[in-house]
Amino acid sequence: MRLNGLTVIGCDGTNVNTGHTGDGSKTEHGVGAAFCVLTNDIWAYQWSAKLNDNNTAFQAELTALHEAIIYASHQPNLNTFKIHVDNRASIVASSNSKSTNETARKIFEILLSNPRIKVSWVKAHAGNIGNERAYQLAKDATQHGQPYSHTKLPKQHIKGLLRKRMLEEWQTSWKNGDTGRKIYNIMPSVSLRPTNWIREDVIFFSQHGPFHACLKKFHLSDSDYCSCGGIGTALHYATVCIYTASWHMRKPAPNFEQEWLKRAANNLVSRQKIRGIIKFISENRHLSQPP
């Protein structure tokens, strides 16, 4: 459980004792915000709301502070309010006119035009009755508070939704595509994580490169045979060709070729050998020319 709060307590400069206490809370049940008003040692008013479950505790704290400051700004001008906040980040954000948080900027503007409202920090859960009451109100609001839709969803959440939607569309396109099927058979799932493949890796696993079987397919060679007598596929050069014996790997059974390619793609030692093969046959094409 993660709980964070802010306390808003104000007192009048004359003979009126008025206090505001606000809090933001995020629990496993959701996100809540609340504030209450203390007048002459009597709880005169309280407000609470349930934010979207994807809002953050920091947003709840700023929301409670914002609502409390709005309340204070609408009170008679003879009242002076001193606001105590138990979250330093809320104070820092609200004192910056260029804050990236929209609620914090609104708080700054209200405070700028209402010098009778002061904001300062107090320690949380230190026996302050206002802090404890607001904490409980905000906590209760996570389950029973009225929905509050004025606080925007955090950018990280929106980015996460966009990322998820993008990956879903990318996955569908990759699965139903007409090209890159050899790579798809090795990597059927899209990911934002880099593969750390280099040019030679792509050439080998796509099987589009200086292989006679590939060159014949695109009418760039009269034969798909290597000069050693075998059909010049990528797998041929990686396992049996006499010219690339220095980099050979064990040849898989025909029904395990796809599994062999997947394992080779995920094994750095195998990829190092593959890179050596591709560089060698690219630089010495005359050696594997068919007779």
Disulfide bonds with the S-S distance in Angstrom:
none
